[in-house]
């Protein structure tokens, strides 16, 4: 499990050239989670 987390983290960091880029990636991930939660809530 720790190895998987490390690989995913390194992949994320390799995809971003700057800390700003990493922040934008994290923000987009949060938006996806929020949108999915809202969609599920609207279905009930």
C-alpha positions in Angstrom: 0.0 0.0 0.0 2.8 2.4 0.9 4.5 1.6 -2.4 1.4 2.4 -4.4 1.0 5.7 -2.6 4.6 6.6 -3.3 4.3 5.8 -7.0 1.1 7.8 -7.3 2.6 10.8 -5.5 5.7 10.7 -7.7 3.5 10.5 -10.8 1.6 13.6 -9.6 4.7 15.5 -8.9 6.3 14.5 -12.2 3.2 15.8 -14.0 3.5 19.3 -12.4 6.5 21.5 -13.1 5.8 23.9 -10.3 4.1 24.0 -6.9 1.4 26.2 -8.5 0.8 23.5 -11.1 0.4 20.9 -8.3 -2.0 23.2 -6.5 -4.1 23.5 -9.6 -4.1 19.7 -10.1 -5.3 19.2 -6.5 -7.9 21.9 -6.9 -9.3 20.2 -10.1 -9.4 16.9 -8.2 -11.4 18.5 -5.4 -13.8 20.0 -8.0 -14.4 16.6 -9.5 -15.2 15.1 -6.1 -17.5 18.0 -5.2 -19.4 17.7 -8.6 -19.8 14.0 -8.1 -21.1 14.4 -4.6 -23.6 17.0 -5.8 -24.7 14.8 -8.7 -25.3 11.9 -6.3 -27.2 14.1 -3.8 -29.4 15.4 -6.6 -30.4 11.9 -7.6 -31.9 11.3 -4.2 
